[in-house]
Amino acid sequence: MNNLLVTSNIVFPIFLVMLVGFVARQSGLMNDETVKGCNKLVFRIFLPVSLGRSIMRVSSGNVVSGSLVLFSALGTLATFAVCMLLIPRIEPENSRRGVMIQGIFRSNYAIFGIPLTEALFPQGDGGVAAMMVAAVIPVFNILAVVTLEIFRGGKFDLKRIVLGVLKNPLIWGCLIGFVIMKTGLKLPKVVNSTVDSLASIASPLALFALGASLRPGKVAGNLKALALSVSGRLLIVPLIMLTAAYALGWRGAEFATLMIVFASPTAVSSFTMAEQMGGDPDLAGQQVVLTTVLSSVTIFMMVFLFKTWGIF
């Protein structure tokens, strides 16, 4: 029961903020232009600052197992590669292909992972989850930018893709955070306070804009794509990756960290990126909502089973 409460305390606030955004749109307080404006602000200012803060706060003195980082990175790359091969054969529209691919490989690790792992390991072992932020967030974001750039143009254009990655604000946020973390640079208190204030806006505003952009009537037209992406994100990827992690001998906090990397719902920022980079925003938003709601069941079951089996 405690594990259900922990998961619910993470999921329900996310859902409620989206609900407030949805109600605001339905009551006329938001329109298409204000939603797009919110997404642009999140994409260009608040989310890069938030990602940078998450990475720069990881203690450079702490060391995450190199094999754990490698497994997370290779597992994400493998998921990305398989999706790049299969999704274009299933989905004919480019605007939906990139959205589906990032919806499957990209998890909501930063928002979901650290609170859940700290709740599972209150004695302090959950610190490995915080240290993994510096490893997984850049990989997720680089692959997401590459994915959406590839399918935005309709063909593989290496120069355009590289320029898209280099110009992407999220990549710069991760890069700056990583440099600060590795160099141990101490920012002035006033700068830290400003960064904290800007970063704290990112997730609530992204969720609010997501709720305001939802169009329930369009779900019926996306059922096939949603069934594939949601089952891929919450069932298929975790089953394959966690089976491999168990076989390789990970247990305890390290296994729990991998569970969050591969079993968390689709990242909230995937909606913002899709809306800003030519993807199908309706499909992207529906993926986030459905995986977030359903993850309260799937992750609870995983935690219950793994604790019962003594894995962590």
C-alpha positions as CSV (number, residue, x, y, z in Angstrom):
1,M,0.0,0.0,0.0
2,N,2.9,2.4,0.8
3,N,4.3,1.9,-2.7
4,L,0.9,2.7,-4.2
5,L,0.8,5.9,-2.2
6,V,4.3,6.9,-3.2
7,T,3.5,6.4,-6.9
8,S,0.1,8.1,-6.6
9,N,1.7,11.1,-4.9
10,I,3.9,11.6,-7.9
11,V,1.3,10.9,-10.6
12,F,-1.8,12.7,-9.3
13,P,-0.2,16.2,-9.0
14,I,1.0,15.9,-12.6
15,F,-2.5,14.9,-13.7
16,L,-4.2,17.7,-11.7
17,V,-2.0,20.4,-13.2
18,M,-2.9,19.1,-16.7
19,L,-6.6,19.1,-15.6
20,V,-6.3,22.8,-14.6
21,G,-4.9,23.7,-18.0
22,F,-7.6,21.7,-19.7
23,V,-10.3,23.5,-17.7
24,A,-8.7,26.9,-18.4
25,R,-8.8,26.2,-22.2
26,Q,-12.4,25.0,-22.1
27,S,-13.5,28.1,-20.1
28,G,-11.9,30.4,-22.6
29,L,-9.0,31.6,-20.6
30,M,-6.5,30.0,-23.0
31,N,-6.5,29.8,-26.8
32,D,-4.2,28.4,-29.5
33,E,-1.9,31.4,-29.5
34,T,-1.5,31.5,-25.7
35,V,-0.8,27.7,-25.6
36,K,1.8,28.1,-28.3
37,G,3.3,31.0,-26.4
38,C,3.6,28.9,-23.3
39,N,5.2,26.1,-25.1
40,K,7.7,28.4,-26.7
41,L,8.7,29.8,-23.4
42,V,9.1,26.4,-21.8
43,F,11.1,25.1,-24.8
44,R,13.4,28.1,-25.1
45,I,13.9,29.3,-21.5
46,F,12.4,27.3,-18.6
47,L,13.1,23.7,-19.6
48,P,16.8,24.3,-20.6
49,V,17.3,26.0,-17.3
50,S,15.6,23.2,-15.5
51,L,17.7,20.5,-17.2
52,G,20.9,22.4,-16.6
53,R,20.1,22.8,-12.9
54,S,19.3,19.1,-12.6
55,I,22.7,18.2,-14.1
56,M,24.8,20.8,-12.4
57,R,23.5,19.8,-8.9
58,V,24.9,16.3,-9.3
59,S,28.0,16.0,-7.2
60,S,31.0,15.5,-9.4
61,G,32.7,13.7,-6.5
62,N,30.1,10.9,-6.6
63,V,30.7,8.2,-9.1
64,V,28.0,6.1,-10.7
65,S,28.9,2.7,-11.8
66,G,30.3,3.0,-15.4
67,S,28.6,-0.3,-16.3
68,L,25.2,1.1,-15.1
69,V,25.6,4.3,-17.2
70,L,26.7,2.2,-20.2
71,F,23.8,-0.1,-19.9
72,S,21.3,2.8,-19.6
73,A,22.8,4.5,-22.6
74,L,23.1,1.4,-24.8
75,G,19.6,0.3,-23.8
76,T,18.2,3.7,-24.8
77,L,20.2,3.7,-28.1
78,A,19.0,0.1,-28.8
79,T,15.3,1.1,-28.2
80,F,15.8,4.2,-30.4
81,A,17.4,2.1,-33.2
82,V,14.6,-0.6,-33.2
83,C,11.9,2.1,-33.2
84,M,13.6,3.9,-36.1
85,L,13.5,0.7,-38.0
86,L,9.9,-0.4,-37.1
87,I,7.8,2.8,-36.7
88,P,8.3,4.1,-40.3
89,R,7.0,0.8,-41.5
90,I,3.9,1.1,-39.4
91,E,3.1,4.8,-39.4
92,P,3.0,6.6,-42.8
93,E,3.0,10.2,-41.5
94,N,6.3,11.9,-40.7
95,S,4.8,14.2,-38.1
96,R,3.6,11.2,-36.1
97,R,6.7,8.9,-36.7
98,G,9.0,11.1,-34.7
99,V,6.5,11.6,-31.9
100,M,5.9,7.9,-31.5
101,I,9.6,7.0,-31.5
102,Q,10.4,9.6,-28.8
103,G,7.3,8.6,-26.9
104,I,8.7,5.0,-26.6
105,F,12.4,5.6,-25.8
106,R,12.2,8.8,-23.8
107,S,11.1,8.5,-20.2
108,N,10.1,11.1,-17.6
109,Y,13.1,10.3,-15.5
110,A,13.9,13.6,-13.9
111,I,10.4,14.3,-12.7
112,F,9.5,10.7,-11.9
113,G,12.7,9.0,-11.1
114,I,14.4,10.9,-8.3
115,P,11.3,11.3,-6.0
116,L,10.3,7.7,-6.5
117,T,13.8,6.3,-5.9
118,E,14.3,8.4,-2.8
119,A,10.9,7.2,-1.5
120,L,11.9,3.6,-2.1
121,F,15.3,4.1,-0.4
122,P,14.9,6.7,2.3
123,Q,18.1,5.5,4.0
124,G,20.1,7.3,1.2
125,D,20.8,4.7,-1.4
126,G,18.6,6.6,-3.8
127,G,21.4,9.0,-4.5
128,V,22.4,6.8,-7.5
129,A,19.2,8.0,-9.2
130,A,20.3,11.6,-8.8
131,M,23.7,10.9,-10.2
132,M,22.2,9.2,-13.2
133,V,20.5,12.4,-14.3
134,A,23.8,13.6,-15.8
135,A,24.0,10.4,-17.9
136,V,20.5,9.9,-19.1
137,I,19.0,13.4,-19.7
138,P,21.5,14.4,-22.3
139,V,21.1,11.1,-24.2
140,F,17.3,11.4,-24.1
141,N,17.4,15.0,-25.4
142,I,20.0,14.5,-28.1
143,L,18.1,11.5,-29.5
144,A,14.8,13.3,-29.3
145,V,16.1,16.3,-31.2
146,V,17.7,14.0,-33.8
147,T,14.4,12.0,-34.2
148,L,12.2,15.1,-34.6
149,E,14.7,16.7,-37.0
150,I,14.9,13.6,-39.2
151,F,11.1,13.4,-39.6
152,R,10.5,17.2,-39.8
153,G,12.2,17.4,-43.2
154,G,10.8,14.2,-44.6
155,K,14.3,12.9,-45.5
156,F,17.7,12.4,-44.0
157,D,19.7,15.6,-44.2
158,L,22.8,15.3,-42.0
159,K,23.6,19.0,-42.2
160,R,20.1,20.1,-41.1
161,I,20.0,17.5,-38.4
162,V,23.4,18.5,-36.9
163,L,22.5,22.2,-37.1
164,G,19.1,21.4,-35.4
165,V,20.9,19.6,-32.6
166,L,23.5,22.4,-32.1
167,K,20.8,25.1,-32.1
168,N,18.4,23.3,-29.7
169,P,18.0,25.1,-26.4
170,L,17.6,21.8,-24.4
171,I,21.0,20.6,-25.6
172,W,22.6,23.8,-24.6
173,G,20.9,23.6,-21.2
174,C,22.4,20.1,-20.6
175,L,25.8,21.1,-21.9
176,I,26.1,24.2,-19.6
177,G,24.9,22.2,-16.6
178,F,27.4,19.4,-17.4
179,V,30.3,21.9,-17.7
180,I,29.3,23.5,-14.3
181,M,29.0,20.1,-12.7
182,K,32.4,18.9,-14.0
183,T,34.3,22.1,-13.2
184,G,32.8,22.5,-9.8
185,L,32.1,26.1,-10.6
186,K,30.3,27.9,-7.7
187,L,27.6,30.3,-8.9
188,P,26.8,33.4,-6.9
189,K,23.8,33.0,-4.6
190,V,21.8,35.5,-6.6
191,V,22.4,33.5,-9.8
192,N,21.5,30.2,-8.0
193,S,18.3,31.8,-6.8
194,T,17.4,33.0,-10.2
195,V,18.1,29.6,-11.8
196,D,15.9,27.9,-9.1
197,S,13.1,30.3,-9.8
198,L,13.2,29.8,-13.6
199,A,13.6,26.0,-13.3
200,S,10.7,25.7,-10.9
201,I,8.4,27.1,-13.6
202,A,9.3,24.5,-16.3
203,S,7.3,21.4,-15.3
204,P,4.2,23.2,-14.0
205,L,3.9,25.4,-17.1
206,A,4.7,22.5,-19.5
207,L,2.0,20.4,-17.8
208,F,-0.5,23.3,-17.8
209,A,0.1,24.0,-21.5
210,L,-0.2,20.3,-22.2
211,G,-3.6,20.1,-20.5
212,A,-4.8,23.2,-22.4
213,S,-3.8,21.7,-25.7
214,L,-5.6,18.4,-25.2
215,R,-8.4,17.6,-27.6
216,P,-10.2,14.5,-26.4
217,G,-12.1,14.2,-29.6
218,K,-8.9,13.4,-31.5
219,V,-8.1,10.3,-29.4
220,A,-10.2,8.0,-31.6
221,G,-8.0,8.8,-34.6
222,N,-4.9,8.0,-32.7
223,L,-5.9,4.7,-31.1
224,K,-3.5,2.5,-33.1
225,A,-0.5,4.8,-32.6
226,L,-1.3,5.2,-28.9
227,A,-1.7,1.5,-28.4
228,L,1.7,0.9,-29.8
229,S,3.6,3.8,-28.2
230,V,2.0,3.4,-24.7
231,S,2.5,-0.4,-24.6
232,G,6.0,0.1,-25.9
233,R,6.8,2.7,-23.2
234,L,5.2,1.0,-20.2
235,L,5.4,-2.8,-21.0
236,I,7.7,-3.9,-23.8
237,V,10.7,-1.7,-23.1
238,P,10.7,-2.4,-19.4
239,L,10.2,-6.1,-19.9
240,I,13.2,-6.5,-22.2
241,M,15.5,-4.1,-20.5
242,L,14.8,-5.1,-16.9
243,T,15.1,-8.8,-17.8
244,A,18.5,-8.0,-19.2
245,A,19.4,-5.9,-16.1
246,Y,18.4,-8.8,-13.8
247,A,20.4,-11.3,-15.9
248,L,23.5,-9.1,-15.6
249,G,23.2,-9.1,-11.8
250,W,22.0,-5.6,-10.8
251,R,20.0,-5.5,-7.6
252,G,18.9,-2.9,-5.0
253,A,19.1,0.8,-5.7
254,E,20.8,0.3,-9.0
255,F,18.1,-2.0,-10.3
256,A,15.5,0.4,-9.1
257,T,17.2,3.2,-11.0
258,L,17.1,1.2,-14.2
259,M,13.5,0.5,-13.6
260,I,12.8,4.2,-13.5
261,V,14.9,4.9,-16.6
262,F,13.1,2.3,-18.7
263,A,9.6,2.1,-17.1
264,S,8.7,5.8,-16.4
265,P,6.0,7.4,-18.4
266,T,6.8,9.4,-21.5
267,A,8.6,12.7,-20.7
268,V,6.4,15.8,-20.4
269,S,8.9,17.8,-22.4
270,S,8.3,15.5,-25.4
271,F,5.0,17.3,-26.0
272,T,6.7,20.7,-25.9
273,M,9.4,19.5,-28.3
274,A,6.9,17.9,-30.7
275,E,4.8,21.1,-30.8
276,Q,7.9,23.3,-31.4
277,M,9.6,20.9,-33.9
278,G,6.9,20.0,-36.4
279,G,5.6,16.8,-34.7
280,D,1.9,15.9,-34.1
281,P,1.2,17.8,-30.8
282,D,-2.1,16.0,-30.2
283,L,-0.5,12.6,-30.4
284,A,2.4,13.7,-28.3
285,G,0.1,15.1,-25.6
286,Q,-2.1,12.0,-25.5
287,Q,1.0,9.8,-25.1
288,V,2.2,11.8,-22.1
289,V,-1.3,11.8,-20.4
290,L,-2.0,8.1,-21.0
291,T,1.5,6.8,-20.0
292,T,1.4,9.1,-16.9
293,V,-2.0,7.8,-15.7
294,L,-1.3,4.1,-16.5
295,S,2.1,4.2,-15.0
296,S,0.5,4.5,-11.6
297,V,-0.6,0.9,-12.1
298,T,2.4,-0.5,-14.0
299,I,5.1,0.9,-11.7
300,F,3.1,-0.1,-8.6
301,M,3.0,-3.6,-9.9
302,M,6.7,-3.6,-10.7
303,V,7.6,-2.2,-7.3
304,F,5.4,-4.8,-5.6
305,L,6.8,-7.7,-7.5
306,F,10.4,-6.7,-7.3
307,K,10.1,-6.1,-3.5
308,T,8.4,-9.5,-3.1
309,W,11.1,-11.2,-5.1
310,G,13.8,-9.5,-3.1
311,I,15.4,-7.7,-6.1
312,F,15.3,-4.4,-4.1
